[in-house]
């Protein structure tokens, strides 16, 4: 059986102590249950984490500390309240972390997002959870947003629900996790759309077009049709598209088709010619040429590689036993997040959701102190 390869480690609070936790970047290593591919961890990075890719998607919320995030050929500073989403096509890592505390949600988008038909029609959803531009450039990574203290407090209350349900696994826990995750995704998508709309109209127009492309890329598409959706002339549309995505609209569409082809080719029972026509290619030979240009090998070679690939395991680095996490809860924002930390990581009651929020009923009731086993994050 293939051994998963360790790509790095971080500290996770377990049993009241910070212990090294390995990250594999694979479903088998990190979320092995094929029927419910979900995991949530609260970790601290005390050293740089190598740039890597993983099979699943990852939603990360920065709960404290600072560091440098490397993503899609870009680097930018992280601070408390930052949120970003990484899918398997994006390489990312961390540099120079200082008390960098994160909540990482690992999930299979096919299990957790495919059923969100209403949400999938929104601009914010496609900007955060959809496919990224196929060819990035510095400044092109946009699957991120920043939360103000009130927004962060509400998000951490949802993270608390997810962690509690995942740890306790009471009756109906999978339904609770999926429901709460959809609430979190909807809330973040709304925030993103609102913040981007305030920032400028051009990006919103282009995201509307990208949303349309991602819903219809299996169908015949032309530049003139897409330009009308953006209310630009074809030349303006191509110029703005190239400026934002560093590629042409036609190439972008082909890349979307080829990304799905990579997934479909993992099924040995699917015929390659059928895959080509199902994804909108005019012939299997043209599909083969485009696929080899994109992946560096033919579709049949890619299939054989995926079905027979092996990886070599790497040793797990060691950390000092019982390492304690630093406190950063002395600011108003830190105290707000501290009150909303998940039950295994807090000592105070969770704050209510923002007033008037129709989803406030989802926030679970505080657990009596005698029932809590709170590891020491240094938060008070």
C-alpha positions in Angstrom: 0.0 0.0 0.0 1.3 3.5 -0.9 2.8 5.4 2.1 1.8 9.1 2.3 4.7 11.5 2.3 5.0 14.1 5.1 5.3 17.6 3.6 5.7 19.5 6.9 4.5 19.8 10.6 2.8 22.3 12.8 1.9 22.3 16.5 -1.6 21.2 17.5 -3.1 21.4 20.9 -3.8 17.8 22.1 -4.4 16.8 25.7 -3.4 20.2 27.0 -0.1 20.3 25.3 1.3 21.5 21.9 2.3 18.5 20.0 3.8 18.1 16.5 1.2 17.3 13.9 2.2 16.0 10.4 0.6 17.3 7.2 0.6 15.0 4.2 -1.4 16.9 1.6 -3.4 13.8 0.6 -6.8 12.5 1.4 -5.3 9.3 2.7 -3.0 11.0 5.1 -5.1 13.9 6.3 -8.8 13.0 5.8 -8.9 9.3 5.2 -12.7 8.6 5.4 -13.8 8.5 1.8 -17.4 9.0 2.7 -16.9 12.2 4.7 -13.7 14.0 3.7 -13.5 16.7 6.3 -11.1 17.7 9.1 -10.6 20.8 11.3 -7.5 21.6 13.3 -6.3 24.5 15.5 -2.5 24.8 15.0 0.4 27.1 15.5 3.3 27.5 13.1 6.6 28.0 14.9 8.9 27.6 11.9 8.6 28.1 8.2 6.4 25.6 6.3 7.5 24.6 2.8 5.5 25.5 -0.3 3.4 22.5 -1.2 0.1 21.4 -2.9 -2.6 19.1 -1.6 -5.4 17.0 -3.1 -8.1 18.6 -1.0 -9.2 22.2 -0.5 -8.3 24.1 2.6 -10.0 27.1 4.3 -7.8 28.9 6.8 -8.6 31.6 9.4 -5.8 33.4 11.1 -6.6 33.6 14.9 -3.4 35.3 16.0 0.2 36.1 15.5 1.9 37.0 12.2 3.8 35.6 9.3 4.3 35.6 5.5 2.0 33.6 3.3 3.4 32.4 0.0 0.6 31.6 -2.5 0.4 31.5 -6.3 3.8 33.2 -6.8 2.9 35.9 -4.4 3.9 36.7 -0.8 2.0 38.9 1.6 1.9 39.5 5.4 -0.7 37.6 7.5 -2.4 39.1 10.5 -5.3 38.2 12.8 -8.6 38.2 10.9 -7.2 37.1 7.5 -9.1 34.3 5.7 -7.9 32.5 2.6 -8.9 29.4 0.6 -6.4 27.1 -1.1 -7.3 24.4 -3.6 -5.1 21.7 -5.0 -3.9 23.7 -8.0 -2.3 26.4 -5.8 1.1 26.0 -4.1 1.4 27.7 -0.8 3.5 27.9 2.4 4.5 30.1 5.3 7.6 32.1 6.1 8.9 33.7 9.3 5.9 32.8 11.6 5.7 34.5 15.0 3.0 32.9 17.1 1.0 32.2 14.0 -2.2 30.5 15.2 -4.5 29.1 12.5 -7.7 27.2 12.1 -7.4 24.9 9.1 -10.5 23.3 7.6 -9.6 20.5 5.1 -12.4 19.3 2.9 -13.3 17.7 -0.4 -15.2 20.3 -2.5 -17.0 17.6 -4.4 -18.6 16.5 -1.2 -19.1 19.8 0.5 -19.8 22.3 -2.3 -21.3 20.4 -5.2 -24.8 20.6 -3.6 -24.7 24.4 -3.1 -26.5 25.2 -6.3 -27.9 28.6 -5.1 -24.6 29.6 -3.5 -22.7 28.6 -6.6 -24.5 31.3 -8.6 -23.0 34.1 -6.5 -19.9 36.1 -7.4 -18.3 35.8 -3.9 -18.6 32.0 -3.9 -16.8 31.7 -7.2 -14.1 34.2 -6.2 -13.3 32.3 -3.0 -14.2 28.7 -3.7 -14.1 28.4 -7.5 -11.1 27.6 -9.6 -8.3 30.2 -9.7 -6.9 31.8 -12.8 -4.9 29.1 -14.6 -1.8 31.2 -14.9 -1.0 33.3 -11.8 1.3 36.2 -11.5 2.4 38.3 -8.5 -0.7 40.0 -7.1 -3.1 37.6 -8.7 -4.0 35.5 -5.6 -7.5 36.8 -4.7 -8.9 33.9 -2.6 -8.6 35.9 0.5 -10.3 38.5 2.6 -9.9 40.3 6.0 -12.4 40.2 8.8 -13.0 43.0 11.2 -13.3 42.0 14.9 -17.1 41.6 14.9 -16.9 39.4 11.7 -14.1 37.4 13.1 -15.9 36.7 16.4 -18.9 35.4 14.4 -16.7 33.2 12.2 -14.9 31.7 15.2 -18.2 30.8 16.7 -19.0 28.8 13.6 -15.5 27.2 13.8 -16.3 26.3 17.4 -19.4 24.5 16.2 -17.5 22.6 13.6 -14.7 21.6 16.0 -17.2 20.5 18.7 -19.2 18.4 16.3 -16.1 16.8 14.7 -14.6 15.9 18.1 -17.8 14.7 19.9 -19.4 12.9 17.0 -22.8 12.9 18.6 -25.9 11.7 16.7 -26.3 13.7 13.5 -22.8 15.2 13.7 -22.1 14.9 9.9 -25.3 16.8 9.1 -24.4 19.5 11.6 -20.9 19.9 10.1 -22.2 20.2 6.5 -24.9 22.6 7.5 -22.5 24.8 9.6 -19.9 24.7 6.8 -22.4 25.9 4.3 -23.4 28.8 6.6 -19.7 29.7 7.0 -19.1 29.5 3.2 -22.2 31.7 2.6 -21.2 34.3 5.1 -17.7 34.5 3.7 -19.0 34.7 0.1 -21.3 37.6 1.1 -18.5 39.4 2.8 -16.2 39.0 -0.1 -18.7 40.3 -2.6 -19.5 43.3 -0.4 -15.9 44.2 0.2 -15.0 43.8 -3.5 -17.9 45.8 -4.7 -16.8 48.7 -2.5 -13.3 48.3 -3.9 -14.3 48.7 -7.6 -16.6 47.7 -10.4 -14.2 46.2 -12.9 -13.3 43.2 -10.8 -17.0 42.5 -10.0 -17.8 42.6 -13.8 -15.0 40.1 -14.5 -16.0 37.8 -11.6 -19.5 37.7 -13.0 -18.1 36.5 -16.3 -15.8 34.0 -14.6 -18.8 32.7 -12.7 -20.6 32.3 -15.9 -17.7 30.5 -17.6 -17.3 28.1 -14.6 -21.0 27.1 -14.9 -20.9 26.7 -18.7 -17.4 25.8 -19.8 -18.6 22.5 -21.2 -20.7 24.4 -23.7 -19.6 26.4 -26.8 -18.5 29.8 -25.6 -17.3 32.9 -27.7 -15.5 36.0 -26.7 -18.3 38.2 -28.0 -20.9 36.6 -25.8 -18.7 36.9 -22.7 -17.9 40.6 -23.5 -21.7 41.3 -23.6 -22.0 39.9 -20.1 -19.3 42.3 -18.9 -20.8 45.3 -20.8 -17.5 45.8 -22.7 -16.6 45.6 -26.3 -14.7 42.3 -27.3 -11.4 44.2 -27.4 -12.0 45.8 -24.0 -13.0 42.5 -22.5 -9.9 40.6 -23.8 -7.7 43.5 -22.6 -9.2 43.5 -19.1 -9.2 39.8 -18.9 -5.5 39.5 -19.8 -4.7 42.2 -17.2 -6.5 40.4 -14.4 -5.7 36.8 -15.3 -2.5 37.0 -17.3 -4.0 34.8 -20.0 -6.7 34.9 -22.8 -10.3 34.0 -22.2 -10.0 31.0 -24.6 -7.0 29.6 -22.9 -8.7 30.1 -19.5 -11.7 28.1 -20.7 -9.5 25.3 -22.0 -7.6 25.2 -18.7 -10.9 24.7 -16.8 -11.8 21.8 -19.1 -8.3 20.3 -18.7 -8.5 20.5 -14.9 -11.7 18.5 -14.9 -10.2 16.1 -17.4 -7.5 15.4 -14.9 -10.2 14.3 -12.4 -12.1 12.2 -14.9 -9.0 10.4 -16.1 -8.6 8.9 -12.6 -11.5 6.7 -13.4 -10.2 3.8 -15.5 -13.6 3.0 -16.8 -14.1 6.3 -18.6 -13.2 6.4 -22.3 -10.7 9.2 -23.2 -12.6 10.1 -26.4 -15.9 10.4 -24.4 -14.2 12.6 -21.8 -12.9 14.9 -24.6 -16.3 15.5 -26.2 -18.1 15.7 -22.8 -15.8 18.6 -21.9 -16.4 20.6 -25.1 -13.4 19.7 -27.2 -14.1 19.3 -30.9 -12.0 16.2 -31.3 -10.0 13.7 -29.2 -6.8 14.6 -31.1 -7.1 18.3 -30.2 -7.9 17.3 -26.6 -4.7 15.2 -26.6 -2.5 18.0 -27.9 -4.0 20.5 -25.4 -3.7 18.1 -22.5 0.0 17.3 -23.2 0.8 21.0 -23.5 -0.9 21.6 -20.1 0.3 18.5 -18.2 3.5 17.5 -20.0 2.1 14.0 -20.9 -0.7 12.5 -22.9 -4.0 11.6 -21.3 -3.3 7.9 -21.3 0.2 8.5 -19.7 -1.4 10.7 -17.1 -4.0 8.0 -16.3 -1.3 5.3 -15.9 0.8 7.6 -13.7 -2.1 8.3 -11.4 -3.2 4.7 -11.1 0.3 3.4 -10.4 2.1 6.2 -8.6 4.1 5.7 -5.4 5.7 8.2 -2.9 8.6 7.9 -0.5 7.8 8.7 3.2 9.9 11.4 5.0 10.8 11.4 8.7 8.8 13.5 11.1 10.7 16.4 12.7 10.7 16.5 16.5 9.7 19.4 18.8 10.2 20.1 22.5 7.5 18.2 24.4 4.9 20.3 26.2 5.7 23.5 24.3 3.3 26.2 25.3 1.6 28.6 22.9 2.0 32.4 23.3 -0.8 34.8 24.3 -2.0 37.5 22.1 -5.4 38.1 23.7 -4.5 41.5 25.3 -6.1 43.6 22.6 -9.9 44.2 22.1 -9.7 42.1 19.0 -7.9 39.3 20.8 -10.4 39.2 23.6 -13.3 39.0 21.1 -11.7 36.1 19.3 -10.8 34.4 22.7 -14.5 34.5 23.7 -15.4 32.8 20.4 -12.7 30.1 20.3 -13.9 26.5 20.0 -14.8 24.8 23.3 -11.6 22.6 23.5 -9.6 25.9 23.2 -11.3 28.4 25.4 -12.2 29.1 29.0 -14.9 31.7 28.6 -18.4 31.7 27.1 -18.9 32.2 23.3 -20.2 35.6 22.3 -23.5 35.8 20.5 -23.7 36.2 16.7 -24.0 39.7 15.4 -27.4 41.2 16.3 -30.1 40.6 13.8 -28.3 37.6 12.2 -31.0 35.1 11.2 -28.5 32.3 11.7 -27.8 33.0 15.3 -29.6 29.8 16.3 -26.7 27.8 15.0 -24.3 28.9 17.7 -24.3 26.1 20.4 -24.9 26.9 24.0 -21.8 27.2 26.3 -20.6 24.1 28.1 -20.4 24.3 31.9 -16.8 24.8 33.0 -16.6 21.5 34.8 -17.3 19.7 31.5 -14.6 21.5 29.6 -11.0 20.3 29.2 -9.4 23.4 27.8 -5.8 23.1 26.7 -3.7 26.2 27.5 -3.4 28.5 24.5 -2.3 31.3 26.9 -5.6 33.0 26.3 -7.6 34.6 29.1 
